[in-house]
């Protein structure tokens, strides 16, 4: 007789976009941030649509065809992802009779990690990140006995060093993500010179 087990992944993560910048834009925003007294002008620009006194070439979210600012999620990026940061997460396996079978930190378990291709990293980079917390994954499986050694969590390491969960497998089969329950925390923007 098969039993049913719920697998959930909880913790911190969010949606992130890695954007290529040219030197002029990078230098402009670096200087604006270094001389700012209160608010972060780059974060204000990305989130609040504050475009005052920004040179045309540095106004990277402005769509000249539409004559309006577009959201950062719609801006062409090197890569966009949404997911759980493995180092912040826990997974829980619960038998549906209510018994908690196991709960561990993800980093203490069976993880396969892939490094995102470094050659795709631009000389000047920006990461825009919507921070979130909550349940990022849920799936119910049917099996006689749950075997923890058959559970694999696949991650990719991105430019900023975060290992993001991209899939969950049981017995070499990818499990679909049936439910998420996450809350928005805030937005951050990082820029850096990679090489």
Rosetta constraint file for C-alpha pairs under 8 A:
AtomPair CA 1 CA 144 HARMONIC 6.26 0.50
AtomPair CA 2 CA 142 HARMONIC 5.90 0.50
AtomPair CA 2 CA 143 HARMONIC 4.88 0.50
AtomPair CA 2 CA 144 HARMONIC 4.38 0.50
AtomPair CA 2 CA 145 HARMONIC 7.74 0.50
AtomPair CA 3 CA 95 HARMONIC 7.37 0.50
AtomPair CA 3 CA 96 HARMONIC 7.75 0.50
AtomPair CA 3 CA 142 HARMONIC 5.58 0.50
AtomPair CA 3 CA 143 HARMONIC 5.39 0.50
AtomPair CA 3 CA 144 HARMONIC 5.42 0.50
AtomPair CA 3 CA 145 HARMONIC 7.06 0.50
AtomPair CA 4 CA 95 HARMONIC 5.91 0.50
AtomPair CA 4 CA 96 HARMONIC 5.68 0.50
AtomPair CA 4 CA 140 HARMONIC 6.53 0.50
AtomPair CA 4 CA 141 HARMONIC 5.63 0.50
AtomPair CA 4 CA 142 HARMONIC 4.58 0.50
AtomPair CA 4 CA 143 HARMONIC 6.45 0.50
AtomPair CA 5 CA 93 HARMONIC 6.39 0.50
AtomPair CA 5 CA 94 HARMONIC 5.43 0.50
AtomPair CA 5 CA 95 HARMONIC 4.38 0.50
AtomPair CA 5 CA 96 HARMONIC 5.76 0.50
AtomPair CA 5 CA 140 HARMONIC 5.42 0.50
AtomPair CA 5 CA 141 HARMONIC 5.36 0.50
AtomPair CA 5 CA 142 HARMONIC 6.49 0.50
AtomPair CA 5 CA 143 HARMONIC 7.82 0.50
AtomPair CA 5 CA 146 HARMONIC 7.48 0.50
AtomPair CA 6 CA 92 HARMONIC 7.88 0.50
AtomPair CA 6 CA 93 HARMONIC 5.54 0.50
AtomPair CA 6 CA 94 HARMONIC 5.10 0.50
AtomPair CA 6 CA 95 HARMONIC 6.33 0.50
AtomPair CA 6 CA 96 HARMONIC 6.85 0.50
AtomPair CA 6 CA 138 HARMONIC 6.90 0.50
AtomPair CA 6 CA 139 HARMONIC 5.72 0.50
AtomPair CA 6 CA 140 HARMONIC 4.30 0.50
AtomPair CA 6 CA 141 HARMONIC 6.53 0.50
AtomPair CA 7 CA 91 HARMONIC 6.98 0.50
AtomPair CA 7 CA 92 HARMONIC 5.77 0.50
AtomPair CA 7 CA 93 HARMONIC 4.61 0.50
AtomPair CA 7 CA 94 HARMONIC 6.65 0.50
AtomPair CA 7 CA 137 HARMONIC 7.76 0.50
AtomPair CA 7 CA 138 HARMONIC 5.52 0.50
AtomPair CA 7 CA 139 HARMONIC 5.31 0.50
AtomPair CA 7 CA 140 HARMONIC 6.17 0.50
AtomPair CA 7 CA 141 HARMONIC 7.86 0.50
AtomPair CA 8 CA 91 HARMONIC 5.50 0.50
AtomPair CA 8 CA 92 HARMONIC 5.33 0.50
AtomPair CA 8 CA 93 HARMONIC 6.61 0.50
AtomPair CA 8 CA 135 HARMONIC 7.01 0.50
AtomPair CA 8 CA 136 HARMONIC 7.63 0.50
AtomPair CA 8 CA 137 HARMONIC 5.33 0.50
AtomPair CA 8 CA 138 HARMONIC 4.41 0.50
AtomPair CA 8 CA 139 HARMONIC 6.70 0.50
AtomPair CA 9 CA 89 HARMONIC 6.62 0.50
AtomPair CA 9 CA 90 HARMONIC 5.74 0.50
AtomPair CA 9 CA 91 HARMONIC 4.42 0.50
AtomPair CA 9 CA 92 HARMONIC 6.61 0.50
AtomPair CA 9 CA 135 HARMONIC 5.87 0.50
AtomPair CA 9 CA 136 HARMONIC 5.73 0.50
AtomPair CA 9 CA 137 HARMONIC 5.01 0.50
AtomPair CA 9 CA 138 HARMONIC 6.70 0.50
AtomPair CA 10 CA 84 HARMONIC 7.69 0.50
AtomPair CA 10 CA 89 HARMONIC 5.41 0.50
AtomPair CA 10 CA 90 HARMONIC 5.49 0.50
AtomPair CA 10 CA 91 HARMONIC 6.37 0.50
AtomPair CA 10 CA 133 HARMONIC 7.62 0.50
AtomPair CA 10 CA 134 HARMONIC 5.45 0.50
AtomPair CA 10 CA 135 HARMONIC 4.32 0.50
AtomPair CA 10 CA 136 HARMONIC 5.79 0.50
AtomPair CA 10 CA 137 HARMONIC 7.19 0.50
AtomPair CA 11 CA 84 HARMONIC 6.72 0.50
AtomPair CA 11 CA 85 HARMONIC 7.47 0.50
AtomPair CA 11 CA 88 HARMONIC 5.50 0.50
AtomPair CA 11 CA 89 HARMONIC 4.21 0.50
AtomPair CA 11 CA 90 HARMONIC 6.40 0.50
AtomPair CA 11 CA 133 HARMONIC 5.59 0.50
AtomPair CA 11 CA 134 HARMONIC 5.51 0.50
AtomPair CA 11 CA 135 HARMONIC 6.65 0.50
AtomPair CA 11 CA 136 HARMONIC 7.51 0.50
AtomPair CA 12 CA 84 HARMONIC 5.86 0.50
AtomPair CA 12 CA 85 HARMONIC 6.03 0.50
AtomPair CA 12 CA 88 HARMONIC 5.69 0.50
AtomPair CA 12 CA 89 HARMONIC 6.48 0.50
AtomPair CA 12 CA 131 HARMONIC 7.35 0.50
AtomPair CA 12 CA 132 HARMONIC 5.80 0.50
AtomPair CA 12 CA 133 HARMONIC 4.37 0.50
AtomPair CA 12 CA 134 HARMONIC 6.63 0.50
AtomPair CA 13 CA 82 HARMONIC 7.61 0.50
AtomPair CA 13 CA 83 HARMONIC 5.64 0.50
AtomPair CA 13 CA 84 HARMONIC 4.21 0.50
AtomPair CA 13 CA 85 HARMONIC 4.94 0.50
AtomPair CA 13 CA 88 HARMONIC 7.87 0.50
AtomPair CA 13 CA 131 HARMONIC 5.89 0.50
AtomPair CA 13 CA 132 HARMONIC 5.33 0.50
AtomPair CA 13 CA 133 HARMONIC 6.20 0.50
AtomPair CA 13 CA 164 HARMONIC 7.90 0.50
AtomPair CA 14 CA 82 HARMONIC 5.43 0.50
AtomPair CA 14 CA 83 HARMONIC 5.52 0.50
AtomPair CA 14 CA 84 HARMONIC 6.53 0.50
AtomPair CA 14 CA 129 HARMONIC 6.91 0.50
AtomPair CA 14 CA 130 HARMONIC 5.43 0.50
AtomPair CA 14 CA 131 HARMONIC 4.76 0.50
AtomPair CA 14 CA 132 HARMONIC 4.76 0.50
AtomPair CA 14 CA 133 HARMONIC 7.45 0.50
AtomPair CA 15 CA 80 HARMONIC 7.41 0.50
AtomPair CA 15 CA 81 HARMONIC 5.64 0.50
AtomPair CA 15 CA 82 HARMONIC 4.04 0.50
AtomPair CA 15 CA 83 HARMONIC 6.54 0.50
AtomPair CA 15 CA 129 HARMONIC 5.83 0.50
AtomPair CA 15 CA 130 HARMONIC 5.28 0.50
AtomPair CA 15 CA 131 HARMONIC 7.01 0.50
AtomPair CA 15 CA 132 HARMONIC 7.97 0.50
AtomPair CA 16 CA 80 HARMONIC 5.68 0.50
AtomPair CA 16 CA 81 HARMONIC 5.47 0.50
AtomPair CA 16 CA 82 HARMONIC 6.27 0.50
AtomPair CA 16 CA 127 HARMONIC 6.74 0.50
AtomPair CA 16 CA 128 HARMONIC 5.63 0.50
AtomPair CA 16 CA 129 HARMONIC 4.42 0.50
AtomPair CA 16 CA 130 HARMONIC 6.39 0.50
AtomPair CA 17 CA 72 HARMONIC 7.80 0.50
AtomPair CA 17 CA 73 HARMONIC 7.07 0.50
AtomPair CA 17 CA 77 HARMONIC 6.38 0.50
AtomPair CA 17 CA 78 HARMONIC 7.63 0.50
AtomPair CA 17 CA 79 HARMONIC 5.89 0.50
AtomPair CA 17 CA 80 HARMONIC 4.35 0.50
AtomPair CA 17 CA 81 HARMONIC 6.61 0.50
AtomPair CA 17 CA 127 HARMONIC 5.61 0.50
AtomPair CA 17 CA 128 HARMONIC 5.40 0.50
AtomPair CA 17 CA 129 HARMONIC 6.67 0.50
AtomPair CA 18 CA 77 HARMONIC 5.70 0.50
AtomPair CA 18 CA 78 HARMONIC 5.55 0.50
AtomPair CA 18 CA 79 HARMONIC 5.40 0.50
AtomPair CA 18 CA 80 HARMONIC 6.41 0.50
AtomPair CA 18 CA 125 HARMONIC 6.97 0.50
AtomPair CA 18 CA 126 HARMONIC 5.72 0.50
AtomPair CA 18 CA 127 HARMONIC 4.65 0.50
AtomPair CA 18 CA 128 HARMONIC 6.81 0.50
AtomPair CA 19 CA 76 HARMONIC 7.35 0.50
AtomPair CA 19 CA 77 HARMONIC 4.67 0.50
AtomPair CA 19 CA 78 HARMONIC 5.65 0.50
AtomPair CA 19 CA 79 HARMONIC 7.46 0.50
AtomPair CA 19 CA 125 HARMONIC 5.90 0.50
AtomPair CA 19 CA 126 HARMONIC 5.05 0.50
AtomPair CA 19 CA 127 HARMONIC 6.28 0.50
AtomPair CA 20 CA 77 HARMONIC 6.81 0.50
AtomPair CA 20 CA 78 HARMONIC 6.69 0.50
AtomPair CA 20 CA 121 HARMONIC 7.87 0.50
AtomPair CA 20 CA 122 HARMONIC 5.62 0.50
AtomPair CA 20 CA 123 HARMONIC 7.83 0.50
AtomPair CA 20 CA 124 HARMONIC 6.18 0.50
AtomPair CA 20 CA 125 HARMONIC 5.11 0.50
AtomPair CA 20 CA 126 HARMONIC 6.46 0.50
AtomPair CA 21 CA 25 HARMONIC 6.22 0.50
AtomPair CA 21 CA 26 HARMONIC 6.08 0.50
AtomPair CA 21 CA 122 HARMONIC 7.50 0.50
AtomPair CA 21 CA 123 HARMONIC 7.90 0.50
AtomPair CA 21 CA 124 HARMONIC 5.19 0.50
AtomPair CA 21 CA 125 HARMONIC 5.69 0.50
AtomPair CA 21 CA 126 HARMONIC 6.89 0.50
AtomPair CA 22 CA 26 HARMONIC 6.17 0.50
AtomPair CA 22 CA 124 HARMONIC 6.37 0.50
AtomPair CA 23 CA 27 HARMONIC 5.94 0.50
AtomPair CA 23 CA 124 HARMONIC 6.73 0.50
AtomPair CA 24 CA 28 HARMONIC 6.08 0.50
AtomPair CA 24 CA 57 HARMONIC 7.89 0.50
AtomPair CA 24 CA 58 HARMONIC 7.22 0.50
AtomPair CA 25 CA 29 HARMONIC 6.23 0.50
AtomPair CA 25 CA 57 HARMONIC 7.04 0.50
AtomPair CA 25 CA 58 HARMONIC 4.79 0.50
AtomPair CA 26 CA 30 HARMONIC 6.00 0.50
AtomPair CA 26 CA 124 HARMONIC 6.56 0.50
AtomPair CA 26 CA 125 HARMONIC 8.00 0.50
AtomPair CA 26 CA 191 HARMONIC 7.53 0.50
AtomPair CA 27 CA 31 HARMONIC 6.08 0.50
AtomPair CA 28 CA 32 HARMONIC 6.24 0.50
AtomPair CA 28 CA 58 HARMONIC 7.17 0.50
AtomPair CA 29 CA 33 HARMONIC 6.05 0.50
AtomPair CA 29 CA 42 HARMONIC 6.56 0.50
AtomPair CA 30 CA 34 HARMONIC 6.12 0.50
AtomPair CA 30 CA 191 HARMONIC 7.85 0.50
AtomPair CA 31 CA 35 HARMONIC 6.21 0.50
AtomPair CA 32 CA 36 HARMONIC 6.05 0.50
AtomPair CA 32 CA 41 HARMONIC 6.74 0.50
AtomPair CA 32 CA 42 HARMONIC 7.82 0.50
AtomPair CA 33 CA 40 HARMONIC 6.10 0.50
AtomPair CA 33 CA 41 HARMONIC 6.28 0.50
AtomPair CA 33 CA 42 HARMONIC 7.00 0.50
AtomPair CA 36 CA 40 HARMONIC 6.64 0.50
AtomPair CA 36 CA 41 HARMONIC 7.10 0.50
AtomPair CA 39 CA 44 HARMONIC 7.40 0.50
AtomPair CA 40 CA 44 HARMONIC 6.23 0.50
AtomPair CA 41 CA 45 HARMONIC 6.07 0.50
AtomPair CA 42 CA 46 HARMONIC 6.24 0.50
AtomPair CA 42 CA 189 HARMONIC 7.29 0.50
AtomPair CA 43 CA 47 HARMONIC 5.92 0.50
AtomPair CA 43 CA 48 HARMONIC 7.67 0.50
AtomPair CA 43 CA 187 HARMONIC 7.83 0.50
AtomPair CA 43 CA 188 HARMONIC 6.74 0.50
AtomPair CA 43 CA 189 HARMONIC 6.05 0.50
AtomPair CA 44 CA 48 HARMONIC 4.93 0.50
AtomPair CA 44 CA 49 HARMONIC 6.66 0.50
AtomPair CA 44 CA 50 HARMONIC 5.82 0.50
AtomPair CA 45 CA 49 HARMONIC 4.99 0.50
AtomPair CA 45 CA 50 HARMONIC 4.58 0.50
AtomPair CA 45 CA 51 HARMONIC 6.03 0.50
AtomPair CA 46 CA 50 HARMONIC 7.72 0.50
AtomPair CA 46 CA 61 HARMONIC 7.90 0.50
AtomPair CA 46 CA 71 HARMONIC 7.80 0.50
AtomPair CA 46 CA 72 HARMONIC 6.96 0.50
AtomPair CA 47 CA 187 HARMONIC 7.78 0.50
AtomPair CA 49 CA 69 HARMONIC 7.54 0.50
AtomPair CA 51 CA 59 HARMONIC 7.39 0.50
AtomPair CA 54 CA 58 HARMONIC 6.52 0.50
AtomPair CA 54 CA 59 HARMONIC 6.03 0.50
AtomPair CA 55 CA 59 HARMONIC 6.23 0.50
AtomPair CA 56 CA 60 HARMONIC 7.90 0.50
AtomPair CA 61 CA 69 HARMONIC 5.43 0.50
AtomPair CA 61 CA 70 HARMONIC 5.57 0.50
AtomPair CA 61 CA 71 HARMONIC 7.06 0.50
AtomPair CA 61 CA 72 HARMONIC 6.86 0.50
AtomPair CA 61 CA 75 HARMONIC 6.82 0.50
AtomPair CA 62 CA 67 HARMONIC 7.05 0.50
AtomPair CA 62 CA 68 HARMONIC 5.67 0.50
AtomPair CA 62 CA 69 HARMONIC 4.16 0.50
AtomPair CA 62 CA 70 HARMONIC 6.16 0.50
AtomPair CA 63 CA 67 HARMONIC 5.55 0.50
AtomPair CA 63 CA 68 HARMONIC 5.47 0.50
AtomPair CA 63 CA 69 HARMONIC 5.72 0.50
AtomPair CA 63 CA 70 HARMONIC 6.43 0.50
AtomPair CA 64 CA 68 HARMONIC 6.96 0.50
AtomPair CA 70 CA 74 HARMONIC 6.55 0.50
AtomPair CA 70 CA 75 HARMONIC 6.98 0.50
AtomPair CA 71 CA 75 HARMONIC 6.66 0.50
AtomPair CA 72 CA 128 HARMONIC 7.65 0.50
AtomPair CA 73 CA 80 HARMONIC 7.97 0.50
AtomPair CA 78 CA 120 HARMONIC 7.13 0.50
AtomPair CA 78 CA 121 HARMONIC 7.78 0.50
AtomPair CA 83 CA 136 HARMONIC 6.87 0.50
AtomPair CA 83 CA 164 HARMONIC 5.93 0.50
AtomPair CA 83 CA 165 HARMONIC 5.96 0.50
AtomPair CA 83 CA 166 HARMONIC 6.83 0.50
AtomPair CA 84 CA 88 HARMONIC 7.75 0.50
AtomPair CA 84 CA 89 HARMONIC 6.94 0.50
AtomPair CA 84 CA 136 HARMONIC 6.26 0.50
AtomPair CA 84 CA 164 HARMONIC 5.55 0.50
AtomPair CA 84 CA 165 HARMONIC 5.46 0.50
AtomPair CA 85 CA 89 HARMONIC 6.45 0.50
AtomPair CA 85 CA 162 HARMONIC 6.40 0.50
AtomPair CA 85 CA 163 HARMONIC 5.75 0.50
AtomPair CA 85 CA 164 HARMONIC 4.69 0.50
AtomPair CA 85 CA 165 HARMONIC 6.39 0.50
AtomPair CA 86 CA 90 HARMONIC 7.97 0.50
AtomPair CA 86 CA 106 HARMONIC 5.97 0.50
AtomPair CA 86 CA 107 HARMONIC 6.38 0.50
AtomPair CA 86 CA 155 HARMONIC 7.47 0.50
AtomPair CA 86 CA 162 HARMONIC 7.86 0.50
AtomPair CA 86 CA 163 HARMONIC 5.67 0.50
AtomPair CA 86 CA 164 HARMONIC 5.77 0.50
AtomPair CA 86 CA 165 HARMONIC 6.01 0.50
AtomPair CA 87 CA 105 HARMONIC 7.79 0.50
AtomPair CA 87 CA 106 HARMONIC 6.78 0.50
AtomPair CA 87 CA 107 HARMONIC 5.80 0.50
AtomPair CA 87 CA 163 HARMONIC 7.24 0.50
AtomPair CA 88 CA 105 HARMONIC 7.92 0.50
AtomPair CA 88 CA 106 HARMONIC 7.92 0.50
AtomPair CA 89 CA 105 HARMONIC 6.07 0.50
AtomPair CA 89 CA 106 HARMONIC 5.71 0.50
AtomPair CA 89 CA 107 HARMONIC 7.93 0.50
AtomPair CA 90 CA 103 HARMONIC 6.86 0.50
AtomPair CA 90 CA 104 HARMONIC 5.50 0.50
AtomPair CA 90 CA 105 HARMONIC 4.24 0.50
AtomPair CA 90 CA 106 HARMONIC 5.04 0.50
AtomPair CA 91 CA 103 HARMONIC 5.65 0.50
AtomPair CA 91 CA 104 HARMONIC 5.73 0.50
AtomPair CA 91 CA 105 HARMONIC 6.41 0.50
AtomPair CA 91 CA 106 HARMONIC 6.07 0.50
AtomPair CA 92 CA 100 HARMONIC 7.51 0.50
AtomPair CA 92 CA 101 HARMONIC 7.58 0.50
AtomPair CA 92 CA 102 HARMONIC 5.69 0.50
AtomPair CA 92 CA 103 HARMONIC 4.23 0.50
AtomPair CA 92 CA 104 HARMONIC 6.71 0.50
AtomPair CA 93 CA 100 HARMONIC 6.28 0.50
AtomPair CA 93 CA 101 HARMONIC 5.35 0.50
AtomPair CA 93 CA 102 HARMONIC 5.25 0.50
AtomPair CA 93 CA 103 HARMONIC 6.38 0.50
AtomPair CA 94 CA 98 HARMONIC 6.63 0.50
AtomPair CA 94 CA 99 HARMONIC 5.87 0.50
AtomPair CA 94 CA 100 HARMONIC 4.36 0.50
AtomPair CA 94 CA 101 HARMONIC 5.13 0.50
AtomPair CA 94 CA 102 HARMONIC 7.03 0.50
AtomPair CA 95 CA 99 HARMONIC 5.33 0.50
AtomPair CA 95 CA 100 HARMONIC 6.21 0.50
AtomPair CA 95 CA 101 HARMONIC 6.25 0.50
AtomPair CA 104 CA 108 HARMONIC 6.92 0.50
AtomPair CA 104 CA 109 HARMONIC 7.49 0.50
AtomPair CA 105 CA 109 HARMONIC 7.12 0.50
AtomPair CA 106 CA 110 HARMONIC 7.89 0.50
AtomPair CA 106 CA 111 HARMONIC 7.72 0.50
AtomPair CA 106 CA 153 HARMONIC 7.90 0.50
AtomPair CA 107 CA 111 HARMONIC 7.12 0.50
AtomPair CA 110 CA 149 HARMONIC 7.54 0.50
AtomPair CA 110 CA 151 HARMONIC 7.11 0.50
AtomPair CA 110 CA 152 HARMONIC 5.42 0.50
AtomPair CA 110 CA 153 HARMONIC 6.44 0.50
AtomPair CA 111 CA 152 HARMONIC 5.93 0.50
AtomPair CA 111 CA 153 HARMONIC 4.94 0.50
AtomPair CA 111 CA 154 HARMONIC 5.75 0.50
AtomPair CA 111 CA 155 HARMONIC 7.09 0.50
AtomPair CA 112 CA 152 HARMONIC 7.23 0.50
AtomPair CA 112 CA 153 HARMONIC 6.42 0.50
AtomPair CA 112 CA 154 HARMONIC 4.88 0.50
AtomPair CA 112 CA 155 HARMONIC 6.19 0.50
AtomPair CA 113 CA 154 HARMONIC 6.07 0.50
AtomPair CA 113 CA 155 HARMONIC 4.86 0.50
AtomPair CA 113 CA 156 HARMONIC 5.54 0.50
AtomPair CA 113 CA 157 HARMONIC 6.91 0.50
AtomPair CA 113 CA 163 HARMONIC 7.56 0.50
AtomPair CA 114 CA 155 HARMONIC 6.31 0.50
AtomPair CA 114 CA 156 HARMONIC 4.67 0.50
AtomPair CA 114 CA 157 HARMONIC 6.12 0.50
AtomPair CA 115 CA 156 HARMONIC 5.63 0.50
AtomPair CA 115 CA 157 HARMONIC 4.79 0.50
AtomPair CA 115 CA 158 HARMONIC 6.69 0.50
AtomPair CA 116 CA 156 HARMONIC 6.25 0.50
AtomPair CA 116 CA 157 HARMONIC 5.73 0.50
AtomPair CA 116 CA 158 HARMONIC 5.36 0.50
AtomPair CA 116 CA 159 HARMONIC 7.20 0.50
AtomPair CA 117 CA 121 HARMONIC 7.67 0.50
AtomPair CA 118 CA 159 HARMONIC 7.40 0.50
AtomPair CA 121 CA 125 HARMONIC 7.36 0.50
AtomPair CA 121 CA 159 HARMONIC 7.13 0.50
AtomPair CA 121 CA 194 HARMONIC 7.40 0.50
AtomPair CA 122 CA 194 HARMONIC 6.94 0.50
AtomPair CA 123 CA 193 HARMONIC 5.83 0.50
AtomPair CA 123 CA 194 HARMONIC 5.20 0.50
AtomPair CA 123 CA 195 HARMONIC 5.73 0.50
AtomPair CA 124 CA 191 HARMONIC 7.43 0.50
AtomPair CA 124 CA 192 HARMONIC 6.04 0.50
AtomPair CA 124 CA 193 HARMONIC 4.74 0.50
AtomPair CA 124 CA 194 HARMONIC 6.15 0.50
AtomPair CA 125 CA 191 HARMONIC 5.49 0.50
AtomPair CA 125 CA 192 HARMONIC 5.38 0.50
AtomPair CA 125 CA 193 HARMONIC 6.29 0.50
AtomPair CA 125 CA 194 HARMONIC 6.99 0.50
AtomPair CA 126 CA 189 HARMONIC 7.10 0.50
AtomPair CA 126 CA 190 HARMONIC 5.54 0.50
AtomPair CA 126 CA 191 HARMONIC 4.28 0.50
AtomPair CA 126 CA 192 HARMONIC 6.58 0.50
AtomPair CA 127 CA 189 HARMONIC 5.71 0.50
AtomPair CA 127 CA 190 HARMONIC 5.13 0.50
AtomPair CA 127 CA 191 HARMONIC 6.39 0.50
AtomPair CA 128 CA 187 HARMONIC 7.29 0.50
AtomPair CA 128 CA 188 HARMONIC 5.98 0.50
AtomPair CA 128 CA 189 HARMONIC 4.59 0.50
AtomPair CA 128 CA 190 HARMONIC 6.59 0.50
AtomPair CA 129 CA 187 HARMONIC 5.53 0.50
AtomPair CA 129 CA 188 HARMONIC 5.30 0.50
AtomPair CA 129 CA 189 HARMONIC 6.34 0.50
AtomPair CA 130 CA 184 HARMONIC 7.19 0.50
AtomPair CA 130 CA 185 HARMONIC 7.41 0.50
AtomPair CA 130 CA 186 HARMONIC 5.83 0.50
AtomPair CA 130 CA 187 HARMONIC 4.48 0.50
AtomPair CA 130 CA 188 HARMONIC 6.69 0.50
AtomPair CA 131 CA 184 HARMONIC 6.16 0.50
AtomPair CA 131 CA 185 HARMONIC 5.29 0.50
AtomPair CA 131 CA 186 HARMONIC 5.34 0.50
AtomPair CA 131 CA 187 HARMONIC 5.95 0.50
AtomPair CA 131 CA 188 HARMONIC 7.70 0.50
AtomPair CA 132 CA 182 HARMONIC 6.29 0.50
AtomPair CA 132 CA 183 HARMONIC 5.38 0.50
AtomPair CA 132 CA 184 HARMONIC 4.53 0.50
AtomPair CA 132 CA 185 HARMONIC 5.23 0.50
AtomPair CA 132 CA 186 HARMONIC 7.40 0.50
AtomPair CA 133 CA 182 HARMONIC 5.39 0.50
AtomPair CA 133 CA 183 HARMONIC 5.43 0.50
AtomPair CA 133 CA 184 HARMONIC 6.80 0.50
AtomPair CA 133 CA 185 HARMONIC 7.16 0.50
AtomPair CA 134 CA 180 HARMONIC 7.91 0.50
AtomPair CA 134 CA 181 HARMONIC 5.80 0.50
AtomPair CA 134 CA 182 HARMONIC 4.28 0.50
AtomPair CA 134 CA 183 HARMONIC 6.23 0.50
AtomPair CA 135 CA 180 HARMONIC 5.43 0.50
AtomPair CA 135 CA 181 HARMONIC 4.90 0.50
AtomPair CA 135 CA 182 HARMONIC 5.62 0.50
AtomPair CA 136 CA 179 HARMONIC 7.55 0.50
AtomPair CA 136 CA 180 HARMONIC 5.00 0.50
AtomPair CA 136 CA 181 HARMONIC 6.58 0.50
AtomPair CA 136 CA 182 HARMONIC 6.66 0.50
AtomPair CA 137 CA 177 HARMONIC 5.49 0.50
AtomPair CA 137 CA 178 HARMONIC 7.13 0.50
AtomPair CA 137 CA 179 HARMONIC 6.10 0.50
AtomPair CA 137 CA 180 HARMONIC 5.71 0.50
AtomPair CA 138 CA 177 HARMONIC 5.58 0.50
AtomPair CA 138 CA 178 HARMONIC 5.59 0.50
AtomPair CA 138 CA 179 HARMONIC 5.27 0.50
AtomPair CA 138 CA 180 HARMONIC 6.90 0.50
AtomPair CA 139 CA 175 HARMONIC 6.77 0.50
AtomPair CA 139 CA 176 HARMONIC 6.57 0.50
AtomPair CA 139 CA 177 HARMONIC 5.87 0.50
AtomPair CA 139 CA 178 HARMONIC 5.70 0.50
AtomPair CA 139 CA 179 HARMONIC 7.46 0.50
AtomPair CA 147 CA 151 HARMONIC 7.38 0.50
AtomPair CA 150 CA 169 HARMONIC 7.81 0.50
AtomPair CA 150 CA 170 HARMONIC 5.30 0.50
AtomPair CA 150 CA 171 HARMONIC 4.83 0.50
AtomPair CA 150 CA 172 HARMONIC 7.36 0.50
AtomPair CA 151 CA 168 HARMONIC 7.42 0.50
AtomPair CA 151 CA 169 HARMONIC 5.76 0.50
AtomPair CA 151 CA 170 HARMONIC 4.55 0.50
AtomPair CA 151 CA 171 HARMONIC 6.64 0.50
AtomPair CA 152 CA 168 HARMONIC 5.89 0.50
AtomPair CA 152 CA 169 HARMONIC 5.04 0.50
AtomPair CA 152 CA 170 HARMONIC 6.29 0.50
AtomPair CA 152 CA 172 HARMONIC 7.93 0.50
AtomPair CA 153 CA 165 HARMONIC 6.81 0.50
AtomPair CA 153 CA 166 HARMONIC 7.92 0.50
AtomPair CA 153 CA 167 HARMONIC 6.19 0.50
AtomPair CA 153 CA 168 HARMONIC 4.68 0.50
AtomPair CA 153 CA 169 HARMONIC 6.37 0.50
AtomPair CA 154 CA 165 HARMONIC 5.80 0.50
AtomPair CA 154 CA 166 HARMONIC 5.79 0.50
AtomPair CA 154 CA 167 HARMONIC 5.23 0.50
AtomPair CA 154 CA 168 HARMONIC 6.11 0.50
AtomPair CA 154 CA 169 HARMONIC 7.81 0.50
AtomPair CA 155 CA 163 HARMONIC 5.69 0.50
AtomPair CA 155 CA 164 HARMONIC 5.10 0.50
AtomPair CA 155 CA 165 HARMONIC 4.30 0.50
AtomPair CA 155 CA 166 HARMONIC 5.30 0.50
AtomPair CA 155 CA 167 HARMONIC 7.11 0.50
AtomPair CA 156 CA 163 HARMONIC 5.34 0.50
AtomPair CA 156 CA 164 HARMONIC 5.40 0.50
AtomPair CA 156 CA 165 HARMONIC 6.74 0.50
AtomPair CA 156 CA 166 HARMONIC 6.83 0.50
AtomPair CA 157 CA 161 HARMONIC 5.81 0.50
AtomPair CA 157 CA 162 HARMONIC 5.47 0.50
AtomPair CA 157 CA 163 HARMONIC 4.27 0.50
AtomPair CA 157 CA 164 HARMONIC 6.39 0.50
AtomPair CA 158 CA 162 HARMONIC 5.71 0.50
AtomPair CA 158 CA 163 HARMONIC 6.61 0.50
AtomPair CA 158 CA 164 HARMONIC 7.67 0.50
AtomPair CA 167 CA 174 HARMONIC 6.81 0.50
AtomPair CA 167 CA 175 HARMONIC 7.41 0.50
AtomPair CA 168 CA 174 HARMONIC 5.89 0.50
AtomPair CA 168 CA 175 HARMONIC 5.73 0.50
AtomPair CA 169 CA 173 HARMONIC 5.14 0.50
AtomPair CA 169 CA 174 HARMONIC 4.34 0.50
AtomPair CA 169 CA 175 HARMONIC 5.48 0.50
AtomPair CA 170 CA 174 HARMONIC 6.67 0.50
AtomPair CA 170 CA 175 HARMONIC 6.96 0.50
